[in-house]
Amino acid sequence: MAQVDETGRPGGDVPGTGGPNRTGPLLKLALLVAVLAGGYLVATQTPVSNYLTREGIGEAMAWLSGHPWAPFIFVTIYATATSLAVPGTILTLAGGALFGFYWGTLFNFVAANIGANAAFLIARTLGRDGIRGLIGKDSTALQKLDDVVHRHGFRGLLTLRLIPLVPFNALNFGSGLMPLRWRTYAVATLVGILPGTAVYTFFADALLQGSREASRDALLRVLLAGVLLLLLSFLPAILKRMNVRLPGMTAVVALVCGSVLAGRGVASSTPALQLPGHAVFTEVLADVVELPGVHYERLAADPSGLYRYIDMLDTASPAALAEASAAERLAFWINAYNACMLKRVIEHYPIRKAGGLQRLKNAAAGRPDNSVWQISDVFTGDHCPVAGKVRSLDEIEHEIIRPMGDPRIHFAINCAARSCPPLIDRAYEGHSLEDQLDARVRAFVQDPAHFRVVMGQSPETVQVNRVLEWFQEDFGGVEGIRSFLAGFAEGDAGEALLSSAAELEFLDYDWTLNDASR
């Protein structure tokens, strides 16, 4: 007759059968290790890893924020990741940022419970018998552990669940290896993770609002969220003081606090300040840029990608920008200017001739009927949300980008005019910004529309885009323009720039919209 183990299932050794058969349990244990290793490899060695970087997470959140099935997709991803031991804290914070406190708490709670129970069942099915076989079923330590679990299973697990710093995934899989009934585990998990889920979701929602608004109320919410996280970490100790006793509380709290002091607690699970990635903007540009113009009609017909990218720009906090490298900051603001300029155009596309006083001003300046100057306050009006503030194009260019001190930006930012150095079909990136900006200057001196040397006359004349005259102070004056361009021009063009006999002449500027659609 077969013996029955602690969970009520047939098991153990049958007297007289010659000892245990350890092959099956060990194979299951190996399969469990393979499942976890497979999850790790998928997350690190496949295209999935692209979405686990700071840029990828930002892009995924931006995509989800406008998707009608966002809750279902989010819960599925969260539950699947948890069942494969992917850390869930970042997902909980993402849920708060995506859906706000109330819906974020609900979706996080549902997903965490599904994933936790799946992880428990995976460990129970594949790993428990193998672990016990390796240790030996007659082990005194194992018998003591079984006895503790039988006497304090629910309350002990609930204690650990109430402390948000206890590793969530380790508890999920570890519980599956213990002689703990699934119903006991499920109920303790259901009750125990609710406070932590709510507080982490509230923290993410408050942090996002604080970075966007920078108002007193928003900052108070962030402060309150931090206090709640601190109190929640000591919830078992607080319950003990109120005579609500759970076994092992003091030891667990001390252990967790020690882990925090050793750098393994909150600091390791709190995401660093991050800037959004620019892959979404590259997709937009690749679709609509047709050098030397932009297919505004196509962009106006489907601006969803552009608006999604601008939403991502708006979530960038000033603190994240301050921590970023100079190249990352400059790439961020160049892309922001170009994206906001595109937004400005398509919101008034097709551009119509202005009326009233603005029409007179444009006529006096000789501006074309489809110039961006037909848009009221086109450069001075606040219209584009970036880094938590609605900004104008002039603010981005003159108050942020130009003070960074790199004159090459005048070959990268695009004001939607034919004479403006053209927009390229990809976003600027911090890691490749130097090469990208140099490439734009080289393209400029090789384009007769922006730079040419008139030979065969005395004196020789170097004709360049008038935009350099407008911003000559950024180059160190007219002579600074000469020496700057000479570093990129080749042959006769470079010699002419350096020759004191050659004159520098600025070309007329064409403000006609750089519209590839017409």
C-alpha positions in Angstrom: 0.0 0.0 0.0 1.4 3.4 -1.0 2.2 5.9 1.7 0.7 9.4 1.7 2.9 12.5 1.9 2.1 15.8 3.7 -0.1 17.1 0.9 -2.3 14.0 0.8 -0.9 12.7 -2.4 0.6 9.2 -2.8 4.3 9.2 -2.3 7.2 8.0 -0.2 8.9 4.7 -0.3 7.1 1.5 -0.2 8.7 -1.0 2.1 10.3 -3.8 0.4 10.4 -2.2 -3.0 14.2 -1.6 -3.0 14.2 2.1 -2.3 13.0 5.3 -4.0 13.0 5.9 -7.7 14.7 9.3 -7.9 14.9 9.5 -11.7 11.4 11.0 -12.3 11.6 13.8 -9.7 15.1 14.7 -10.8 14.0 15.0 -14.4 11.2 17.3 -13.3 13.6 19.4 -11.3 15.9 19.7 -14.3 12.9 20.8 -16.3 12.1 23.5 -13.8 15.7 24.7 -14.0 15.3 24.7 -17.8 12.1 26.7 -17.7 13.7 29.4 -15.5 16.8 29.4 -17.5 14.8 29.6 -20.7 12.9 32.6 -19.3 16.2 34.3 -18.5 17.6 33.6 -22.0 14.5 34.9 -23.7 14.7 38.1 -21.6 18.3 38.7 -22.3 19.3 37.0 -25.6 16.3 37.6 -27.9 14.6 40.7 -29.3 12.5 40.7 -26.1 15.6 42.2 -24.4 15.1 45.4 -26.4 12.0 46.1 -24.4 13.8 45.6 -21.1 16.0 48.6 -21.6 15.0 52.1 -20.4 14.2 53.1 -24.0 12.3 49.9 -24.6 10.2 50.2 -21.5 9.4 53.8 -22.4 8.4 52.8 -25.9 6.3 49.9 -24.7 4.5 52.2 -22.2 3.9 54.8 -24.8 2.5 52.1 -27.2 0.2 50.6 -24.5 -1.1 54.0 -23.3 -3.0 54.4 -26.5 -4.0 50.8 -27.2 -7.7 49.8 -26.7 -6.6 46.4 -25.3 -3.9 47.9 -23.0 -5.3 46.4 -19.8 -5.5 42.8 -21.2 -2.1 43.0 -22.8 -0.5 44.5 -19.6 -2.1 41.8 -17.4 -0.9 39.0 -19.8 2.7 40.3 -19.9 2.8 40.9 -16.1 1.4 37.4 -15.3 3.6 35.7 -17.8 6.8 37.5 -16.6 6.0 36.7 -13.0 5.4 33.0 -13.7 8.9 33.0 -15.3 10.6 34.8 -12.3 11.0 38.1 -14.1 11.1 40.8 -11.3 7.6 42.3 -10.9 8.4 45.6 -9.1 9.1 47.5 -12.3 5.9 46.1 -13.8 3.9 47.2 -10.8 5.3 50.7 -11.1 4.6 50.7 -14.9 1.0 49.8 -14.1 0.7 52.8 -11.9 2.2 55.1 -14.5 0.0 53.7 -17.3 -3.4 53.4 -15.6 -3.3 55.7 -12.6 -3.9 54.6 -9.0 -7.3 53.0 -9.1 -7.2 51.0 -12.3 -3.5 50.5 -12.0 -4.0 48.8 -8.6 -6.7 46.6 -10.0 -4.7 45.4 -13.0 -1.5 45.0 -11.0 -3.4 43.0 -8.3 -5.0 40.7 -10.8 -1.8 40.1 -12.8 0.4 39.6 -9.7 -2.0 37.0 -8.4 -2.2 35.1 -11.6 1.5 35.1 -12.1 2.2 34.2 -8.4 -0.1 31.2 -8.5 1.3 30.0 -11.8 4.8 30.2 -10.4 3.7 28.2 -7.3 2.1 25.5 -9.4 5.2 25.3 -11.7 7.5 24.9 -8.8 5.1 22.4 -7.1 4.7 20.3 -10.2 8.3 20.3 -11.4 10.5 21.0 -8.4 9.2 19.8 -5.1 9.7 16.1 -5.4 13.2 16.6 -6.9 14.3 18.9 -4.0 13.0 16.5 -1.4 14.7 13.6 -3.2 18.1 15.4 -3.2 17.8 16.4 0.5 16.4 13.0 1.5 13.0 12.4 2.8 14.4 11.2 6.2 16.2 14.5 6.7 15.7 15.9 10.2 15.9 19.5 8.9 13.3 18.7 6.3 10.9 17.2 8.9 11.3 20.3 11.1 10.6 22.6 8.1 7.5 20.5 7.3 6.3 20.8 10.8 6.7 24.6 10.8 4.9 24.9 7.5 2.0 22.8 8.8 1.7 24.9 12.0 2.3 28.4 10.6 1.9 28.1 6.9 -0.8 30.6 6.3 0.3 33.2 8.9 3.9 32.8 8.1 3.3 33.3 4.4 1.0 36.3 5.1 3.7 37.8 7.2 6.2 37.6 4.3 3.6 38.9 1.8 2.9 42.0 3.9 6.6 43.1 3.6 7.1 44.5 0.1 10.9 44.1 0.3 10.7 40.3 0.5 11.6 39.1 -3.0 8.2 38.4 -4.6 9.4 35.7 -7.1 11.5 33.9 -4.6 8.5 33.6 -2.3 6.4 32.3 -5.2 8.7 29.5 -6.2 9.9 28.8 -2.7 6.4 28.3 -1.5 5.8 25.8 -4.3 8.7 23.7 -3.0 7.2 23.6 0.5 4.5 21.2 1.8 2.0 24.1 1.6 -1.5 23.6 0.3 -2.3 25.6 -2.8 -5.5 27.0 -1.3 -3.6 28.2 1.7 -0.9 29.8 -0.6 -3.6 31.4 -2.8 -5.5 33.0 0.0 -2.4 34.3 1.8 -1.1 35.7 -1.5 -4.5 37.3 -2.3 -4.6 39.1 1.1 -0.9 39.7 1.6 0.0 41.4 -1.7 -2.9 43.9 -1.8 -1.4 46.6 0.5 2.0 46.5 -1.2 0.4 46.5 -4.7 -1.7 49.6 -3.8 1.2 51.5 -2.3 3.6 50.8 -5.1 1.0 51.7 -7.6 0.2 54.9 -5.7 3.9 55.7 -5.6 4.3 55.3 -9.4 1.2 57.4 -10.1 2.3 60.1 -7.6 5.9 60.2 -9.0 4.6 60.6 -12.5 2.3 63.4 -11.6 5.1 65.1 -9.6 7.5 65.0 -12.5 4.8 66.4 -14.8 3.3 69.1 -12.7 5.9 70.0 -10.1 3.1 71.5 -8.0 2.9 71.4 -4.3 0.0 69.0 -4.3 1.8 66.6 -6.7 5.0 66.7 -4.6 3.0 66.1 -1.4 1.6 63.0 -3.1 5.2 61.8 -3.8 6.1 62.4 -0.2 3.0 60.6 1.1 3.8 57.6 -1.2 7.3 57.4 0.2 6.0 57.5 3.8 3.5 54.7 3.0 6.2 52.5 1.5 8.3 53.0 4.6 5.3 52.2 6.9 4.4 49.2 4.8 7.9 47.7 5.2 7.3 47.7 8.9 3.7 46.6 8.9 4.3 43.3 10.7 6.1 45.1 13.5 3.3 47.6 13.7 0.7 44.8 13.9 2.7 43.3 16.7 2.6 46.5 18.7 -1.1 46.4 18.2 -1.2 42.8 19.6 -2.0 41.4 16.2 0.6 38.6 16.3 2.1 36.7 13.4 4.9 34.2 13.9 8.4 35.3 13.0 7.7 38.9 12.4 10.6 40.4 14.3 13.2 38.2 12.7 11.8 38.8 9.2 11.8 42.5 9.6 15.3 42.5 10.9 16.5 40.4 8.0 14.8 42.6 5.5 16.2 45.8 7.0 19.7 44.3 7.0 19.2 43.5 3.3 18.2 47.2 2.6 21.3 48.4 4.5 23.4 46.1 2.4 22.0 47.6 -0.8 19.7 44.7 -1.8 16.4 46.3 -0.9 14.5 49.2 -2.2 17.4 50.9 -3.9 17.9 47.9 -6.2 14.3 47.7 -7.2 13.6 51.4 -7.7 14.2 52.3 -11.3 16.7 55.0 -12.1 15.6 58.2 -13.7 15.4 57.6 -17.4 14.9 59.6 -20.6 12.6 58.1 -23.2 14.0 56.4 -26.3 13.7 57.8 -29.8 12.9 54.7 -31.8 9.2 55.8 -32.2 10.4 59.1 -33.7 12.7 57.3 -36.1 9.7 55.2 -37.3 7.7 58.4 -37.9 10.6 60.1 -39.8 11.4 57.0 -41.9 7.8 57.0 -43.1 7.4 60.7 -44.0 10.8 62.2 -44.8 11.4 62.4 -48.5 14.6 64.4 -48.9 14.8 67.3 -49.1 11.1 67.6 -47.9 8.5 66.0 -45.7 5.3 64.2 -46.8 3.0 66.3 -44.5 -0.2 65.0 -46.1 0.8 61.4 -45.1 1.7 62.5 -41.6 -1.5 64.5 -41.1 -3.5 61.5 -42.2 -2.0 59.4 -39.4 -0.2 61.5 -36.7 -0.6 58.8 -34.0 3.1 57.9 -33.9 4.2 61.5 -33.7 1.7 62.2 -30.9 2.8 59.1 -29.1 6.5 60.3 -29.3 5.6 63.7 -28.0 3.7 62.1 -25.1 7.0 60.3 -24.3 8.9 63.5 -24.4 6.4 65.0 -22.0 7.0 62.2 -19.4 10.8 63.1 -19.2 11.5 64.7 -15.9 13.9 67.6 -15.4 15.8 65.4 -13.0 16.4 62.7 -15.6 17.6 65.4 -18.1 20.0 66.7 -15.5 21.5 63.3 -14.9 21.8 62.5 -18.6 25.0 63.1 -20.5 25.5 66.3 -22.6 25.0 64.3 -25.8 21.8 62.7 -24.6 20.4 66.0 -23.5 21.3 67.7 -26.8 19.8 64.8 -28.9 16.7 64.9 -26.7 16.1 68.6 -27.4 17.0 68.5 -31.1 14.4 65.7 -31.6 11.9 67.6 -29.4 12.3 70.7 -31.6 11.8 68.7 -34.8 8.9 66.8 -33.5 7.2 69.9 -32.2 7.7 71.6 -35.6 6.1 68.7 -37.4 3.2 68.9 -34.9 2.8 72.6 -35.5 2.6 72.1 -39.3 0.1 69.2 -39.4 -2.2 70.9 -36.9 -2.7 73.6 -39.6 -2.2 71.5 -42.7 -2.8 72.4 -45.5 -1.5 75.9 -44.5 -3.8 78.7 -45.5 -3.0 82.4 -46.0 -3.3 84.3 -42.8 -5.6 87.2 -42.4 -5.6 90.6 -40.7 -2.4 92.2 -39.5 -0.4 89.0 -39.9 -1.3 88.9 -43.6 0.1 92.4 -44.0 3.3 91.5 -42.1 3.8 88.4 -44.2 3.2 90.4 -47.4 5.7 93.0 -46.4 8.3 90.4 -45.6 7.6 88.5 -48.9 6.7 85.3 -47.2 4.9 82.6 -49.3 1.3 81.8 -48.8 2.1 78.3 -47.6 4.9 79.4 -45.3 4.8 78.4 -41.6 4.6 82.2 -40.9 1.0 82.0 -41.9 0.4 80.1 -38.6 -0.3 82.5 -35.8 2.6 82.7 -33.3 4.2 79.8 -35.0 7.6 80.1 -33.2 6.5 82.0 -30.1 3.3 80.3 -29.1 3.4 77.6 -26.4 1.9 74.5 -28.0 4.2 71.5 -27.4 4.4 69.6 -24.1 8.0 68.5 -23.4 9.5 67.5 -20.0 6.4 68.5 -18.1 5.9 71.9 -19.6 4.1 73.3 -22.7 6.8 75.0 -24.7 7.2 77.2 -27.8 9.7 76.4 -30.6 11.6 79.6 -29.7 12.0 78.5 -26.1 13.4 75.1 -27.1 15.8 76.6 -29.7 17.0 79.9 -28.1 16.7 79.1 -24.4 17.7 75.5 -24.3 19.5 74.2 -27.4 21.6 77.2 -28.4 23.0 77.8 -24.9 24.5 74.3 -25.1 27.1 75.8 -27.3 27.3 73.5 -30.3 26.8 75.5 -33.6 26.1 72.2 -35.5 22.6 72.3 -34.2 21.7 74.8 -37.0 22.2 71.9 -39.5 20.0 69.5 -37.5 16.9 71.4 -36.4 14.4 72.0 -39.1 11.9 75.0 -39.4 9.8 73.4 -42.2 11.1 75.7 -44.9 12.8 74.8 -48.2 15.9 76.8 -47.3 16.3 75.1 -43.9 18.8 72.3 -43.7 16.7 69.3 -44.4 15.2 66.9 -41.8 16.7 63.4 -41.9 14.8 60.1 -41.8 15.9 59.1 -38.3 16.0 60.6 -34.8 19.2 61.8 -33.2 20.7 59.6 -30.6 23.1 60.5 -27.8 25.5 57.6 -28.5 25.9 58.6 -32.1 25.2 62.3 -32.0 28.8 63.4 -32.8 28.8 61.4 -36.0 25.2 62.5 -36.9 25.9 66.2 -36.5 29.2 66.0 -38.4 27.4 64.2 -41.2 24.8 67.0 -41.4 27.5 69.6 -41.8 29.2 67.6 -44.5 25.9 67.2 -46.3 25.4 70.9 -46.1 28.7 71.9 -47.8 28.0 69.3 -50.5 24.5 70.7 -51.3 24.5 73.5 -53.9 21.2 74.7 -52.4 23.0 75.7 -49.2 26.6 76.1 -50.1 28.5 76.8 -53.3 31.7 78.5 -54.5 31.4 80.8 -57.5 34.6 80.4 -59.4 36.0 82.2 -62.4 35.5 85.7 -61.1 37.5 88.1 -59.0 37.1 87.9 -56.2 35.9 84.4 -55.7 32.6 84.2 -53.8 31.4 81.7 -51.3 27.7 81.6 -51.1 26.1 80.0 -48.0 22.6 79.6 -46.5 21.4 82.8 -44.8 20.6 80.9 -41.6 24.3 81.1 -40.8 24.1 84.9 -41.0 21.2 85.0 -38.6 23.1 82.9 -36.1 26.6 84.0 -36.8 27.3 84.8 -33.1 27.1 81.0 -32.5 30.0 80.5 -34.9 32.1 83.5 -33.6 31.0 85.9 -36.3 31.6 85.8 -40.1 35.2 84.7 -39.8 34.1 82.0 -37.5 31.6 80.8 -40.1 34.5 80.6 -42.6 36.8 78.6 -40.4 34.0 76.3 -39.2 32.9 75.4 -42.7 36.5 75.0 -43.9 36.8 72.1 -41.4 34.2 70.2 -43.4 34.6 71.5 -47.0 37.2 69.8 -49.4 39.4 71.0 -52.2 38.7 74.4 -53.8 35.8 75.1 -51.5 37.9 74.7 -48.4 40.7 76.9 -49.9 38.2 79.6 -50.8 36.8 79.7 -47.3 40.2 80.2 -45.9 41.2 82.8 -48.5 41.0 86.4 -47.3 40.4 87.4 -50.9 37.1 85.4 -51.2 33.9 87.1 -50.3 31.2 85.4 -48.2 27.8 86.0 -49.5 24.5 84.8 -48.0 21.8 83.3 -50.2 18.2 84.4 -50.2 16.0 82.4 -47.8 13.0 80.5 -49.2 10.3 80.1 -46.5 8.1 78.0 -48.8 6.9 74.9 -46.9 9.2 71.9 -47.5 6.3 69.9 -48.5 7.0 66.7 -50.4 3.3 66.0 -50.8 2.8 68.7 -53.4 
